[in-house]
Structure formats: C-alpha cells, structure tokens
Amino acid sequence: MKRILLVGKRGFLGNHLNKYLSKKFQIKFISFKEISSFRKKKIIKYDYIINTSINKNYINKKYHKNYDNDFKISNLLDPQKNTLVFLSSRKIYKSKENIKESSKLNPLSNYSKNKLITENFLKKKFKSNLLILRISNIIGFKKKRKNLHSTFIDMFYEKAKKGLIYDNGKTFKDFLSIQKFSQILEMIIRKDLRGIYNVSIGKKIYLSEIIGWLNRYNKNPIKVIRYKSSKSQNFYLNNKKLMSKIKIKNELSELKKECLILSKKLFN
C-alpha cells in the first residue's frame, strides 16, 4: 500500500483529502509545524509527500524562501526516494480558452508568481521525481469560512447571505468539486504519475450557471446586481493529458450534483 505524508491540518484542502485518501492509502496527516521535527530517515519511508499548507505572506508578498512551505519541506526530502506533489495554480497561465500545460505562462499576482518560482526550483531539485498539479477552482463545503484568501465559494456565500447575487453575463471559468479532485488525486497516485498536469473539469462553466446551482436552496430574497465582466478573465484548462492517463469520469452533471449538495449545506 502507498504511504503518504499529508501536510496541512488547518486547511480546507488537507482535511478533505485526509478524509478521502485515508480510506485508500496509508496516511500520516500532520500540520506544517509538525513536519519540522521530522528527520530525513523518518520521511524516507513515505512514497508521496503532499503539502496543502500555505503561508499568508506567500499569497500576498513577493517571493521569499521563508514564506515558501514547499521549499522548506523539500529540504527534508530525498529527491531519489520521496515523490513531492506540488499543488500549483491555474493562475500561472495567461487567461484564455483551452489552456494546455505548454500554454503561455503569465502570472500576474504575487501568489501566482510565487507558485511559478517554486515550480522552477522544485523541477531543478527533484527532476523526474516530481508531480506538479496546476489546479483550477476547487469548490466544497467549509465548516469555518475564514481563510487566508477568499475563494469563489467564499465570495458567493458572503454576498448570497446578504441577499445579493451578481449577474456575471457570459463570464466563464473552470471548476472542480473537492470530491472529484480527491478522486483524481487517488488515481494519479495509483498510476504513479510524474510530470506536470492540469487538474480541472476541462469545460467552460458559466458563472451564471454555477451560481444558479449553488443558490438553489437559498430561501432568502435575492437582489441581482449587474456586474461588468471582462473577457480577459475567462478561462478553462485543457485536461486531456491527465484524463487520458487516469481514465475516470469527469462530467458536468457530477459538478452540478455536488453544487446542489453544497447549496443544501450552505443554506439549511
């Protein structure tokens, strides 16, 4: 059985992955603070190290290795024996349709620039024993809505509970439920994949459509606010490289079902 060291006890992503992957693999789930007490001999026994923790300065400020949790973790690993899974972001790309792994990179925020810096460092250090996942917007239920940075769901919920919904016109993006992301990661590990992959639904998801699903069970009166969207914000990732290797369903109907379940949890 694959042995996985999962880092990030305080976050949404880490807790969901632990709940799902612990049923499939041998998981050790720890906080970022705990890993600093690990010695290399102790870490070598793990096949995969997945870090979901993040420093708030890594999100908001220019790159510094002191803010980079993945850099710090990588110094504890053996590049020949441990496989590091780096959770990167679709934000490193230039926004457009059908973005492939080879598409133009154009990080604009400090967060996306920092992700690309970490990617490049890890490539040099781990070479072929590295898995980089460029992830789209992940949606799922959070018991606590306080985060280091706001997600699409956070912004939707904050407005919706105040009775406000934006009409986003023809704006589209790419989304993936936390359940589907967990399933995809399971299959990636089972297939022993390495390299760079886009992780997404791989389709245009119009914001008006997904907001309709998420707001389905909201019983409060809603005021629709016209929002001037920009075509430059539209994007979706091409996921064919990954899906051809793991061969699982990744359908719009599944995303809709998860959004309706999420709507019940948010508003009931």
C-alpha positions as CSV (number, residue, x, y, z in Angstrom):
1,M,0.0,0.0,0.0
2,K,1.2,3.5,-0.9
3,R,2.4,5.5,2.1
4,I,1.5,9.2,2.1
5,L,2.6,12.1,4.3
6,L,-0.1,14.8,4.1
7,V,0.7,18.2,5.4
8,G,-1.8,20.9,6.3
9,K,-4.1,20.1,9.2
10,R,-5.7,23.5,9.5
11,G,-6.9,23.9,5.9
12,F,-9.9,23.0,3.8
13,L,-8.0,21.0,1.2
14,G,-5.9,19.0,3.7
15,N,-8.9,17.9,5.8
16,H,-10.9,16.8,2.8
17,L,-8.0,14.9,1.2
18,N,-7.3,13.2,4.5
19,K,-10.9,12.1,4.9
20,Y,-10.9,10.6,1.3
21,L,-7.4,9.3,0.9
22,S,-7.2,7.6,4.3
23,K,-9.7,5.1,3.1
24,K,-7.5,4.3,0.1
25,F,-3.9,4.5,1.3
26,Q,-1.7,4.6,4.5
27,I,-1.9,8.3,5.5
28,K,0.0,10.2,8.1
29,F,-1.7,13.6,8.5
30,I,0.3,16.4,10.2
31,S,0.5,20.1,10.5
32,F,3.3,22.2,8.9
33,K,4.7,22.8,12.3
34,E,5.0,19.1,13.0
35,I,7.0,18.3,9.9
36,S,9.9,20.5,11.1
37,S,10.5,17.9,13.8
38,F,10.8,15.0,11.3
39,R,14.2,13.7,10.3
40,K,15.1,12.6,6.8
41,K,15.3,8.9,8.0
42,K,11.7,9.2,9.2
43,I,10.4,10.8,6.0
44,I,12.1,8.4,3.6
45,K,9.6,5.7,4.4
46,Y,6.8,7.8,2.7
47,D,6.2,7.3,-1.0
48,Y,4.4,10.7,-1.5
49,I,4.6,13.9,0.3
50,I,1.6,16.3,-0.3
51,N,1.7,19.8,1.2
52,T,-1.6,21.7,1.4
53,S,-0.4,24.3,3.9
54,I,0.5,27.8,2.9
55,N,2.0,30.9,4.5
56,K,-0.2,34.0,4.2
57,N,2.9,36.0,3.1
58,Y,3.4,33.6,0.2
59,I,-0.1,34.7,-1.0
60,N,0.3,38.4,-0.5
61,K,4.0,39.3,-0.8
62,K,6.9,39.0,-3.2
63,Y,8.7,35.7,-3.1
64,H,11.0,34.8,-0.2
65,K,12.0,31.3,0.7
66,N,11.0,32.0,4.3
67,Y,7.4,32.2,3.1
68,D,7.6,29.0,0.9
69,N,6.4,26.0,2.8
70,D,7.1,23.6,-0.1
71,F,10.7,24.9,-0.3
72,K,11.2,24.2,3.4
73,I,9.6,20.7,3.1
74,S,11.7,19.9,0.1
75,N,14.9,20.3,2.2
76,L,13.8,17.4,4.4
77,L,13.2,15.1,1.5
78,D,15.4,12.7,-0.5
79,P,14.7,13.5,-4.2
80,Q,15.6,10.0,-5.2
81,K,13.3,8.3,-2.7
82,N,10.4,10.7,-2.0
83,T,8.0,12.0,-4.6
84,L,6.8,15.5,-3.8
85,V,3.3,16.5,-5.0
86,F,3.3,20.3,-5.6
87,L,-0.1,21.9,-5.7
88,S,0.3,24.7,-8.2
89,S,-2.3,27.0,-9.7
90,R,-4.0,27.7,-13.0
91,K,-3.2,31.4,-12.2
92,I,0.3,31.0,-13.6
93,Y,-1.2,30.8,-17.1
94,K,-2.5,33.6,-19.3
95,S,-6.3,33.5,-19.1
96,K,-7.8,32.1,-22.2
97,E,-9.7,29.1,-23.5
98,N,-8.3,25.6,-23.8
99,I,-5.2,26.2,-21.8
100,K,-2.7,23.4,-22.2
101,E,0.3,22.5,-20.0
102,S,2.5,24.0,-22.7
103,S,0.5,27.2,-23.0
104,K,2.0,30.7,-22.3
105,L,2.7,31.4,-18.7
106,N,1.7,34.9,-17.4
107,P,1.5,35.1,-13.6
108,L,0.1,38.5,-12.6
109,S,-0.3,38.3,-8.8
110,N,2.3,37.8,-6.1
111,Y,0.6,34.4,-5.4
112,S,0.8,33.1,-8.9
113,K,4.4,34.5,-9.4
114,N,5.4,32.7,-6.2
115,K,3.9,29.4,-7.4
116,L,5.9,29.6,-10.6
117,I,9.1,30.3,-8.7
118,T,8.5,27.3,-6.5
119,E,7.7,25.1,-9.5
120,N,11.0,26.0,-11.2
121,F,13.0,25.4,-8.0
122,L,11.4,22.0,-7.5
123,K,12.0,21.0,-11.1
124,K,15.7,21.5,-10.7
125,K,15.9,19.7,-7.4
126,F,13.6,16.7,-8.0
127,K,13.9,16.4,-11.8
128,S,11.8,13.4,-12.8
129,N,10.6,12.5,-9.3
130,L,8.1,15.4,-9.1
131,L,4.4,15.8,-9.6
132,I,3.1,19.3,-10.4
133,L,-0.6,19.8,-10.4
134,R,-1.9,23.1,-11.9
135,I,-5.3,23.2,-10.3
136,S,-8.5,25.0,-11.3
137,N,-11.0,26.5,-8.9
138,I,-11.9,23.9,-6.2
139,I,-15.3,24.1,-4.6
140,G,-16.5,22.4,-1.4
141,F,-18.1,22.9,2.0
142,K,-16.1,24.5,4.8
143,K,-17.3,24.4,8.4
144,K,-15.3,27.6,9.0
145,R,-15.4,30.2,6.3
146,K,-12.3,32.2,7.5
147,N,-9.5,31.7,5.0
148,L,-6.1,33.1,4.2
149,H,-7.5,34.1,0.8
150,S,-11.1,34.2,-0.5
151,T,-12.3,31.6,-3.0
152,F,-15.1,31.8,-5.4
153,I,-17.4,30.0,-2.9
154,D,-16.5,32.3,-0.1
155,M,-17.3,35.4,-2.2
156,F,-20.6,33.8,-3.4
157,Y,-21.7,32.9,0.1
158,E,-20.8,36.2,1.6
159,K,-23.0,38.0,-1.0
160,A,-25.8,35.5,-1.1
161,K,-26.4,35.5,2.7
162,K,-26.8,39.3,2.4
163,G,-29.4,38.8,-0.4
164,L,-27.1,39.8,-3.3
165,I,-26.3,37.8,-6.4
166,Y,-24.1,39.1,-9.3
167,D,-25.3,38.7,-12.9
168,N,-22.0,37.7,-14.5
169,G,-23.2,37.7,-18.1
170,K,-21.2,35.4,-20.3
171,T,-18.2,35.1,-17.9
172,F,-16.9,31.5,-17.7
173,K,-14.3,29.8,-15.7
174,D,-13.3,26.2,-14.8
175,F,-14.4,24.5,-11.6
176,L,-13.8,21.2,-9.9
177,S,-15.5,19.8,-6.8
178,I,-13.3,18.7,-3.8
179,Q,-14.8,15.2,-4.2
180,K,-13.7,15.0,-7.8
181,F,-10.3,16.4,-7.0
182,S,-9.8,13.8,-4.3
183,Q,-10.7,11.0,-6.7
184,I,-8.4,12.4,-9.4
185,L,-5.5,12.6,-6.9
186,E,-6.2,9.0,-5.8
187,M,-5.9,7.8,-9.4
188,I,-2.8,9.9,-10.0
189,I,-1.1,8.1,-7.1
190,R,-2.3,4.7,-8.2
191,K,-0.9,5.3,-11.7
192,D,2.4,6.6,-10.2
193,L,2.3,9.6,-12.5
194,R,5.1,12.2,-12.6
195,G,5.3,15.5,-14.5
196,I,3.0,18.5,-15.0
197,Y,-0.7,18.2,-15.3
198,N,-3.7,20.4,-15.5
199,V,-6.4,19.4,-13.0
200,S,-9.8,20.6,-14.0
201,I,-13.2,19.7,-15.4
202,G,-11.8,20.9,-18.8
203,K,-15.0,22.7,-19.8
204,K,-16.5,26.2,-19.9
205,I,-18.6,26.8,-16.7
206,Y,-20.6,29.9,-17.0
207,L,-20.7,31.7,-13.6
208,S,-24.5,32.4,-14.0
209,E,-25.0,28.6,-14.3
210,I,-22.9,27.6,-11.3
211,I,-24.3,30.4,-9.2
212,G,-27.8,29.1,-10.0
213,W,-26.9,25.6,-8.7
214,L,-25.2,27.0,-5.6
215,N,-28.2,29.3,-4.8
216,R,-30.8,26.6,-5.4
217,Y,-31.7,26.1,-1.7
218,N,-31.3,29.7,-0.6
219,K,-34.7,30.8,0.7
220,N,-33.8,34.4,1.3
221,P,-35.0,37.1,-1.1
222,I,-32.3,37.9,-3.7
223,K,-31.4,41.1,-5.5
224,V,-29.5,40.6,-8.7
225,I,-26.7,43.1,-9.3
226,R,-25.4,43.7,-12.8
227,Y,-21.7,43.0,-13.0
228,K,-19.5,44.3,-15.8
229,S,-17.3,41.3,-16.6
230,S,-14.1,41.2,-18.6
231,K,-13.4,38.7,-21.3
232,S,-9.8,38.7,-20.2
233,Q,-11.0,36.9,-17.0
234,N,-12.5,34.0,-19.0
235,F,-10.5,30.7,-18.9
236,Y,-10.7,26.9,-18.9
237,L,-8.0,24.3,-18.7
238,N,-7.4,21.5,-21.2
239,N,-7.2,18.4,-19.0
240,K,-6.8,15.8,-21.8
241,K,-3.2,14.9,-20.9
242,L,-4.2,13.8,-17.4
243,M,-7.6,12.3,-18.2
244,S,-6.1,10.1,-20.9
245,K,-3.9,8.5,-18.2
246,I,-6.3,8.1,-15.3
247,K,-9.4,7.4,-17.4
248,I,-12.2,8.3,-15.0
249,K,-15.5,10.2,-15.5
250,N,-15.3,14.0,-15.0
251,E,-18.7,15.3,-16.2
252,L,-20.6,18.5,-15.8
253,S,-23.5,16.5,-14.3
254,E,-21.3,15.4,-11.5
255,L,-20.3,19.0,-10.7
256,K,-23.9,20.1,-10.8
257,K,-24.8,17.4,-8.3
258,E,-22.0,18.4,-5.9
259,C,-23.1,22.1,-6.2
260,L,-26.7,21.2,-5.2
261,I,-25.4,19.2,-2.2
262,L,-23.2,22.2,-1.3
263,S,-26.2,24.5,-1.6
264,K,-28.2,22.5,0.9
265,K,-25.2,22.6,3.4
266,L,-24.8,26.3,2.9
267,F,-28.4,27.4,3.3
268,N,-30.0,24.7,5.5
